[in-house]
């Protein structure tokens, strides 16, 4: 995904608030390719084009992933939820 200077970017924080998940979960989904994002060489920051994210949402992106992650376990720790998210993302990618 080539980036242009005029391209609008959406922050990881904005994505996490929009989806109701932690920023670490969003970073995991970016790393796994679930959310359309790029990580420029030599950086630790994920870049998400607002247009690509909006299209991903419009196409139903992440709905199964979020449904699988949000289990009735009310006592789940953040680490367990993150592990669940990573597992669900890998299952989504495989299908």
N, C-alpha and C positions, 0 to 999 in steps of 0.2 A: 504494500500500500504506500505509494509515494506521497510524501507530505509536501504541501505547498504553503508558503508563508501566509496566504490568506485563508487557509483552512481553519475552521473553528474546532477547537479541542474541548473535550469534556473531561473534567477531573475524575480521578478515582473516587474521591469523596462524594461528588455529585452522583456518580453511578451507584455507590453503596447506599446512599440515602434513597435514591429512586427505586432500588430493588429491595431495600430493607435488609441488607446483609452488611457484614463488616468490610472494611477496606481490604483487609488481608484476603477475604474470600474473593473479592473482585480481582485482586492481583493474581490469585491462584487461577481463576477462570481465564484471565488474560494469558498467563503462562501456558495453560492447557489449550488455548485456542478457542475457548468457548465464546468469549467476547472478542470481537474484532479489534485488535490492538497491535501496536508495534513498540518495540523496545530498542531505541537507537543504540548502536554498538558503543560500548564503553560507559553506558549509563545504567542506573538502577530504576529509572522512571519509565512507566508505561504511558504511551500516548494513544488516546482514543479519539478518532475523529467523530465529532458530534453527528454528522450525517450518517456515518457507518453505524453508530450506536442506535440512532433513531430507526434506521432501516432494520437492524437486528431485532429491536423491540417490535416493530410493525410486523415482522415476519414470524413473531411468536417466540423469538429467541429466549431461551432460559426458562420458559414456563414449566416444562417437565423437570428441569433441573431444580427450580425453586420448590416445586411440589414434592420432589423426592427428598430435598434437604429439610423441609419443614415437617418434621415428624412430631408426633404427640409427646415426645420426651421433653418434659418441662425441666428436667434436671440436667440436661446436657450442658457440658462445659463448652467454652469457645473452641477449645482444641478438638473436641468431639464433633462439633458442628462443622469446623473447617475440614476435618477428615471426611465427614459425610459429604460435604460439598465437592471435595476432590474426587471421591469415589463416584459420586453421581455424574460429575463432569466427564470422567473417563468412560463411564457407561454410555453417556450421551454421544460422545465422540465415536465410540465403537459401533453404534447403531446407525 
